[in-house]
């Protein structure tokens, strides 16, 4: 081996820098993905709490007795999501069940409870509906939100979690569907 080649062969300066360059990008993407999954989990928890609080306004009759029940419901929902979710992008379905319908019928029958994802265009959620019922009615309150995924690693991790339910898989344009449901019976107010 020529003398100048031996100098480079034995020189191991910079090996750590090269190893760091190889592993730094995937490591940082993984860390950012974990942080984003944590924020998304927090957003899902906040959405559940906001849905429960807004459903409580219907159950106690406060929403129905206000001047505009739907606006009262939306305001209550928006007041409880803080800065984690964009309130203008919520889709909600507040459905009153008939006396002979039960909750299992509503979960499988699209004539009672509309699908979350628009069947004609899977990039959109179905339009909001609001029917809060009256005293002693049984109500299903469902709030949906397309959560935008920012990092590629979080998108990969949510794909790996998978789901066999149609419409609940990862959404187009790097979004994840968050859904919260509350089943209530209105009080005699």
C-alpha positions in Angstrom: 0.0 0.0 0.0 1.4 3.4 -0.9 2.5 5.6 2.0 -0.2 8.3 1.4 -2.9 5.6 1.5 -1.7 4.4 4.9 -2.2 7.9 6.3 -5.9 7.8 5.4 -6.3 4.2 6.3 -5.2 4.7 9.9 -6.8 8.1 10.4 -10.2 7.6 12.2 -10.8 11.3 12.9 -14.4 12.3 11.9 -15.9 8.8 12.2 -18.2 10.0 15.0 -19.3 12.9 12.8 -20.1 10.5 9.9 -22.0 8.1 12.1 -24.0 11.0 13.6 -24.8 12.3 10.1 -26.1 8.8 9.1 -28.3 8.4 12.1 -29.3 11.9 13.1 -32.1 12.5 10.5 -34.0 9.2 11.2 -33.5 9.7 14.9 -34.8 13.3 14.9 -37.8 12.3 12.7 -38.6 9.5 15.2 -38.4 11.9 18.1 -40.6 14.5 16.3 -43.1 11.7 15.4 -43.3 10.6 19.0 -44.0 14.2 20.1 -46.6 14.6 17.5 -48.4 11.4 18.4 -48.4 12.6 22.0 -50.0 15.9 20.9 -52.5 14.1 18.8 -53.4 11.9 21.8 -53.8 15.0 23.9 -56.0 16.5 21.2 -58.2 13.4 21.1 -58.6 13.5 24.9 -59.5 17.2 24.7 -62.1 16.4 22.0 -63.6 13.7 24.2 -63.9 16.2 27.1 -65.4 18.9 24.9 -67.9 16.5 23.5 -69.0 15.4 26.9 -69.3 19.0 28.2 -71.4 20.0 25.1 -73.6 16.9 25.4 -74.2 17.8 29.0 -75.7 21.1 27.8 -78.1 19.2 25.7 -78.9 16.6 28.4 -79.8 19.3 30.9 -81.8 21.3 28.4 -79.7 24.4 28.6 -79.0 24.3 24.9 -82.6 23.7 23.9 -83.8 26.6 26.2 -81.4 29.1 24.7 -82.3 31.4 21.8 -80.2 29.3 19.3 -79.6 25.8 20.6 -77.1 24.8 17.8 -75.0 28.0 18.4 -75.0 27.3 22.2 -73.8 23.7 21.5 -71.0 24.9 19.1 -69.9 27.6 21.5 -69.7 25.1 24.4 -67.8 22.7 22.2 -65.4 25.4 21.0 -64.8 26.8 24.4 -63.4 23.5 25.6 -60.9 22.6 22.9 -58.4 25.4 23.7 -55.7 25.8 21.1 -55.2 22.2 20.2 -58.0 22.0 17.6 -59.5 24.3 15.0 -63.1 24.7 16.0 -64.2 25.7 12.5 -63.2 22.3 11.2 -65.5 20.2 13.4 -68.3 18.1 12.0 -71.0 17.0 14.5 -74.1 14.9 14.4 -76.6 15.3 17.2 -79.3 12.7 16.5 -82.5 12.0 18.4 -83.5 8.3 18.4 -87.1 7.3 17.9 -88.7 5.3 20.8 -88.3 2.0 19.1 -84.7 2.5 18.0 -81.8 1.5 20.2 -78.1 2.5 20.1 -77.0 -0.6 18.3 -79.4 0.1 15.5 -78.1 3.6 15.2 -74.4 2.5 15.0 -75.1 0.2 12.0 -78.0 1.9 10.2 -76.9 4.9 8.1 -80.5 6.1 7.8 -80.4 6.8 11.6 -76.8 7.9 12.0 -75.0 9.2 8.9 -71.5 8.0 8.0 -68.7 10.2 9.2 -66.9 10.2 5.8 -68.8 11.4 2.8 -69.4 8.3 0.6 -69.2 10.3 -2.6 -65.9 12.1 -1.7 -63.7 10.4 0.9 -61.7 13.6 1.4 -64.7 15.3 3.1 -66.6 14.6 6.2 -70.4 14.5 6.0 -72.4 17.7 6.8 -73.2 18.5 10.4 -76.7 17.8 11.8 -78.3 19.1 15.0 -81.5 17.6 16.5 -81.2 17.8 20.3 -84.6 16.4 21.1 -86.8 17.3 24.0 -87.3 15.9 27.6 -86.5 12.2 28.1 -85.3 11.7 24.5 -82.3 9.5 23.8 -79.6 11.4 21.9 -76.3 10.4 20.2 -73.7 13.2 20.0 -70.8 12.5 17.7 -68.1 15.0 16.9 -65.5 14.4 14.2 -62.2 16.2 13.3 -59.6 15.6 10.6 -56.3 16.0 12.5 -53.4 17.1 10.3 -50.3 15.0 10.6 -47.1 17.1 10.2 -44.2 14.7 10.4 -43.7 11.8 8.1 -42.8 9.5 11.0 -46.0 10.2 12.8 -47.9 9.4 9.6 -46.1 6.1 9.4 -46.8 5.3 13.0 -50.5 6.0 12.6 -50.6 3.9 9.5 -49.0 1.0 11.3 -51.7 1.2 14.1 -54.3 0.6 11.3 -58.0 0.0 11.6 -60.4 -2.4 10.0 -63.3 -0.1 10.1 -64.1 1.6 6.8 -63.7 5.3 7.0 -61.5 5.3 10.1 -58.2 4.6 8.4 -55.8 7.4 7.7 -57.4 10.1 5.7 -56.1 11.6 2.5 -53.7 14.6 2.6 -51.9 13.3 5.7 -54.8 13.5 8.2 -56.1 11.3 11.0 -59.7 11.1 11.9 -60.5 11.8 15.5 -64.1 10.9 16.6 -65.8 11.4 20.0 -69.2 10.1 20.8 -71.5 10.7 23.7 -74.8 8.8 24.3 -77.2 10.5 26.6 -80.8 10.7 27.6 -82.2 14.1 28.2 -83.4 15.0 31.7 -86.9 16.2 32.4 -86.0 19.9 32.4 
